[in-house]
Amino acid sequence: MSQSKIVGWGHSKFGKHDNLDFEDLFRDVAMQAIQRSGYDVTDIDGIFVGHFNAGFLPQDFTASIAAVAIPEFRHVPAVRLENACATGSAAIWGALDALESGRIKRALVVGIEKMSGLPNQQVGETLLRCSYVKEEAHTPAGFAGVFGNIASAYFERFGDQSDALAAISAKNHAHGMNNPLAHMQRDFGFDFCRQPSDKNPFVAGPLKRSDCSLVSDGAAALVISTQHSKNAQVPAIQWRSRSQVNDFLPLSRRDPTVLEGARLAWLQGLEKANITLADLQFAEIHDCFTIAELLQYEAMGLAPHGQGARVIHDGLTHQGGKLPINLSGGLKSRGHPIGATGVSQHVMAAMQLSGQAGDMQVNRASLGAVFNMGGVAVANYLSILEPA
């Protein structure tokens, strides 16, 4: 069977979209992706929607909205997938499984979320449902509180890492300046991110506002197919490998300073691809909070446990470094509409590998990685991608 390939993509600007409803966002990115693929709407034979929701919108059963947005989809099978912050990646995996089974030939994947309609406190309560509710539902400051507790535990064990977290935030905001689709296109600099202030107060534990990803609306889409249309407007991108590893949901059953599921996903993905980290030209990873990116440096194998700070201080993950990470600005700057994030990361990688990433572009990018996680590295997805 022919290998599944990304043959088209679409992406909204992330931010606050009061003037666009769910159908608008869905239609815009879906049509972008289909147009770039060279196929027609009628060629799509499976739709996979990544949408967390959990109260962000009154409408549920949102896979069915595909046909409301695009009437030609009336009789096309559609399904919604949800896996916390890894929801978009779960939708991609569902499409890939359907394609590789031979059941369909051309899949549309849309990751989408509208979050900004709720007050911030309610957003936090909604996201906290991605934690183990029996034990963690009353964590102050919501999911920021969960990661604030993780940061506090890490600081207690390995010393104050505030410089490293500020450097990660400053890096991702600087990278986001190059991404016209990013929610926050502003270079705050290290000093602002490092020092607490009225504009950058502490939110939870040692985490300040500059350490937290943004509440965003947005959508991203992929057309994935076993075939490449002769009318395609973009080069095809394929998977060198993909892996998924889960871990315990309750943090009480794990060392919160070690992302073991993420570590195993990276080990499996690199082994399946028959490569090492040194072979990658870039990576897009899940920096919902700066401490998450720091812990992922260690999970990837860039540094031993407790020494992730040296990765950012050595400039390894900056644009121009040995392994640039989150050249799109990451969740910190690009934004984090929950259901859209995993699809967005794959769009950013496809743009890099097709040489269409503009000011974000890595020279001669031929191999890149996307890592997305749901919860605190509970559902871990790794894609290693290359030009087809």
C-alpha positions in Angstrom: 0.0 0.0 0.0 1.2 3.5 -0.8 2.4 5.5 2.2 0.1 8.2 3.7 1.3 11.7 3.0 0.3 15.3 3.9 -0.7 16.8 0.6 -2.4 20.0 1.7 -2.7 22.2 4.7 -4.6 25.2 6.0 -4.2 27.4 9.1 -6.1 30.3 10.6 -4.3 33.1 12.5 -4.6 32.2 16.2 -6.0 34.7 18.5 -9.3 36.0 19.7 -12.0 35.6 16.9 -15.2 37.0 18.2 -16.3 37.6 14.6 -15.8 34.0 13.5 -17.9 31.0 14.7 -17.0 27.3 14.7 -18.4 26.8 11.1 -16.4 29.8 9.8 -13.1 28.6 11.2 -13.7 25.0 10.1 -14.7 26.1 6.5 -11.7 28.5 6.1 -9.0 26.1 7.0 -10.6 23.1 5.4 -10.9 24.8 2.1 -7.3 26.1 2.3 -6.1 22.6 2.8 -8.3 21.0 0.1 -7.3 23.8 -2.4 -3.6 23.3 -1.8 -4.0 19.5 -2.1 -5.2 19.8 -5.7 -8.3 17.7 -4.8 -11.9 18.7 -4.8 -14.2 18.7 -1.8 -16.0 15.7 -3.3 -12.7 13.7 -3.3 -12.6 13.7 0.6 -13.9 10.4 1.9 -13.3 10.7 5.6 -13.3 13.6 8.0 -11.5 13.6 11.4 -12.2 16.5 13.7 -9.9 17.2 16.7 -12.0 19.3 19.2 -11.6 19.3 22.9 -14.5 21.6 23.9 -15.6 20.3 27.4 -17.7 23.4 27.8 -15.9 26.0 25.7 -19.0 25.9 23.4 -22.6 25.0 24.0 -22.5 22.8 20.8 -21.2 19.3 21.2 -21.3 16.5 18.6 -19.1 18.8 16.5 -17.9 16.3 13.9 -21.4 16.7 12.4 -20.8 20.5 12.0 -18.4 19.6 9.0 -21.5 19.3 6.8 -23.0 22.5 8.2 -19.9 24.3 7.3 -19.4 22.6 3.9 -22.7 21.1 2.6 -20.8 18.8 0.2 -19.8 16.8 3.2 -23.4 15.8 4.0 -22.9 12.1 3.5 -19.1 11.9 4.2 -18.2 9.9 7.3 -17.0 12.2 10.1 -15.8 11.5 13.6 -14.6 13.7 16.4 -11.6 12.7 18.5 -10.5 14.1 21.9 -7.4 13.5 23.9 -6.9 16.6 26.0 -4.2 18.9 24.6 -3.1 16.1 22.2 -6.6 16.1 20.6 -5.3 17.3 17.2 -2.7 14.6 17.1 -5.3 12.0 18.0 -7.4 13.1 15.0 -4.3 12.8 12.8 -3.7 9.3 14.1 -7.3 8.3 13.5 -7.0 9.5 9.8 -3.7 7.6 9.4 -5.2 4.4 10.7 -8.2 4.7 8.4 -5.9 5.3 5.4 -3.5 2.5 6.2 -6.4 0.1 6.6 -7.4 0.9 3.1 -10.9 2.0 4.2 -10.4 5.5 2.8 -8.0 7.2 0.3 -8.3 10.9 1.2 -8.8 12.2 4.7 -9.5 15.7 5.9 -8.2 16.4 9.4 -9.4 19.6 11.2 -8.2 20.7 14.6 -10.3 23.5 16.1 -11.1 25.3 19.3 -12.8 28.5 20.4 -11.7 29.3 24.0 -12.0 33.0 24.4 -15.7 33.2 24.9 -15.3 32.1 28.5 -13.9 34.1 31.5 -10.3 33.2 32.3 -11.4 31.5 35.6 -13.8 29.3 33.7 -11.2 28.5 31.0 -9.0 27.3 33.8 -11.7 25.1 35.3 -12.5 23.6 31.9 -8.8 22.7 31.3 -8.4 21.2 34.7 -10.7 18.4 33.6 -7.6 17.1 31.7 -6.1 16.4 35.1 -7.1 13.5 37.5 -10.2 15.1 38.9 -10.4 12.9 42.0 -7.1 14.3 43.3 -6.4 17.5 41.3 -9.7 19.2 40.6 -9.2 21.8 43.3 -5.7 22.9 42.3 -5.5 26.7 42.6 -5.0 28.5 39.3 -6.2 25.5 37.3 -3.7 23.8 35.0 -1.2 26.6 35.6 -1.3 25.4 39.2 -0.6 21.8 38.2 2.5 22.9 36.2 3.3 25.4 38.9 3.5 22.6 41.4 5.7 20.6 39.0 8.0 23.6 38.6 8.2 24.0 42.4 9.1 20.3 42.8 11.8 20.7 40.1 13.2 23.8 41.7 13.4 22.2 45.1 15.3 19.3 43.7 17.6 21.0 41.2 17.7 24.7 42.3 16.0 27.8 41.0 15.5 27.5 37.2 13.9 30.9 36.7 16.6 32.1 34.3 16.1 29.0 32.1 12.3 29.4 32.1 12.6 33.1 31.2 15.1 32.2 28.4 12.6 29.7 27.0 9.8 32.2 27.0 12.0 34.9 25.5 13.1 32.5 22.7 9.6 31.4 21.8 8.3 35.0 21.7 11.3 36.0 19.5 10.6 33.1 17.2 6.9 34.0 17.1 7.8 37.4 15.6 8.6 35.5 12.4 5.2 33.7 12.3 2.3 35.8 10.8 -0.1 33.2 12.1 0.9 33.6 15.7 -1.4 34.9 18.4 1.3 37.0 20.1 3.8 38.6 17.8 5.8 40.5 20.3 9.4 40.1 21.4 9.3 40.6 25.2 13.0 39.9 25.8 14.7 38.0 28.7 14.5 40.8 31.3 10.7 41.2 31.0 10.2 37.4 31.2 12.6 37.1 34.1 11.4 39.8 36.4 7.9 39.8 38.1 6.0 43.0 37.5 2.5 44.3 37.3 2.4 43.2 33.7 4.1 39.9 34.4 2.8 38.7 37.8 3.3 35.3 39.3 0.4 33.0 38.4 1.2 29.7 40.2 4.3 28.8 42.1 7.4 30.1 40.3 5.5 30.5 37.0 4.7 34.0 35.8 2.3 35.1 33.1 5.1 34.9 30.6 5.6 31.2 31.4 2.0 30.3 30.3 0.6 29.7 26.9 -2.2 31.8 25.6 -6.0 31.3 25.6 -6.6 31.2 21.9 -9.2 30.6 19.2 -8.1 29.0 15.9 -8.1 26.1 13.6 -5.7 24.1 11.3 -6.3 21.5 8.7 -4.5 18.7 6.8 -5.4 16.7 3.7 -3.7 13.3 4.1 -3.8 10.9 1.2 -2.1 7.8 -0.1 -2.0 9.6 -3.5 -0.6 12.9 -4.6 -2.7 14.9 -7.0 -1.1 16.2 -10.2 -2.8 19.5 -9.4 -1.3 19.8 -5.9 0.0 23.3 -5.0 2.4 22.0 -2.3 5.0 19.2 -2.1 3.9 16.0 -0.3 5.3 15.4 3.2 5.4 11.9 4.7 5.9 10.2 8.1 9.3 8.6 8.6 7.8 7.3 11.9 5.1 7.9 14.4 4.6 6.7 18.0 2.2 7.1 20.8 2.9 6.3 24.5 0.6 6.8 27.4 1.3 7.3 31.1 -0.6 7.4 34.4 -3.0 10.3 34.7 -2.7 10.9 38.5 0.6 12.7 39.2 0.6 11.0 42.6 1.6 7.8 40.8 4.6 9.4 39.0 7.7 11.5 39.5 6.2 14.8 38.2 9.7 16.1 37.2 10.2 13.2 34.8 8.1 12.9 31.6 8.5 9.2 31.2 5.8 8.7 28.6 7.4 11.5 26.5 10.8 9.9 26.9 9.5 6.5 25.6 7.7 8.1 22.7 10.9 9.8 21.6 12.9 6.6 22.0 10.4 4.6 20.0 10.0 7.2 17.3 13.7 7.7 16.8 14.3 4.0 16.7 11.5 3.4 14.1 12.9 6.2 12.0 16.4 4.8 12.3 17.8 8.2 13.3 19.2 10.1 16.2 18.3 13.6 17.5 21.4 14.8 15.6 19.7 14.0 12.3 16.8 16.4 12.9 16.9 20.0 11.6 14.0 21.3 13.8 11.3 20.2 16.2 7.9 21.6 17.2 7.1 20.6 20.8 4.4 21.2 23.4 5.4 24.2 25.5 2.0 24.8 27.2 4.2 26.2 30.1 7.9 26.9 30.0 8.6 24.2 32.6 7.0 21.7 30.1 9.6 22.6 27.4 12.4 22.4 29.9 11.3 18.9 31.0 10.9 17.9 27.3 14.5 18.8 26.7 15.4 16.0 29.1 12.8 13.6 27.8 14.1 14.0 24.3 17.6 13.2 25.5 19.1 16.7 25.0 20.3 16.7 28.6 20.2 14.4 31.7 17.5 14.8 34.3 18.0 18.0 36.2 20.2 19.6 33.6 17.7 20.8 31.0 18.6 24.5 31.7 22.0 24.1 29.9 20.1 23.3 26.7 18.5 26.8 26.5 21.5 28.6 28.0 23.8 27.1 25.3 21.5 28.4 22.6 21.0 24.8 21.2 17.2 25.4 20.6 17.3 28.9 19.3 16.9 29.7 15.6 20.4 29.0 14.2 21.1 26.5 17.0 21.9 22.8 16.5 18.3 21.8 17.0 15.9 24.8 16.7 12.7 24.2 18.7 9.4 25.9 18.2 10.5 28.2 15.4 6.7 28.9 15.0 6.7 30.5 18.4 5.3 27.3 20.0 2.2 27.3 22.1 3.7 30.2 24.1 3.6 32.6 21.2 1.6 30.9 18.4 -1.2 30.2 20.8 -2.9 27.0 22.2 -6.4 26.5 20.9 -6.6 23.0 22.5 -8.1 20.9 19.7 -6.1 22.8 17.0 -2.6 22.5 18.5 -1.5 19.1 17.2 -2.7 19.8 13.7 -1.1 23.2 13.8 2.2 21.7 14.8 2.1 19.4 11.8 1.2 22.3 9.5 4.2 24.2 10.8 6.5 21.2 10.2 5.1 20.7 6.7 5.8 24.3 5.8 9.4 23.9 7.0 9.9 20.7 5.0 8.4 22.1 1.9 10.5 25.3 2.1 7.5 27.5 2.6 8.0 28.7 6.2 9.1 32.2 5.3 11.1 33.9 8.0 10.8 30.8 10.2 12.6 28.7 7.6 15.5 26.3 8.4 18.0 26.0 5.6 17.7 22.7 3.8 15.2 21.2 6.2 14.8 17.5 5.4 13.8 15.9 8.7 11.8 17.4 11.5 9.8 16.2 14.5 6.5 17.1 16.1 5.9 16.2 19.8 2.5 16.8 21.3 1.2 15.7 24.7 -2.2 15.6 26.4 -2.2 16.4 30.1 1.1 16.2 31.9 2.7 13.9 29.3 -0.1 11.4 29.7 -0.9 11.0 26.0 2.3 11.4 24.1 2.5 11.6 20.3 5.6 11.9 18.2 5.8 12.4 14.4 9.1 12.3 12.5 8.4 13.9 9.1 10.3 14.2 5.8 9.6 15.3 2.2 8.0 12.5 0.2 
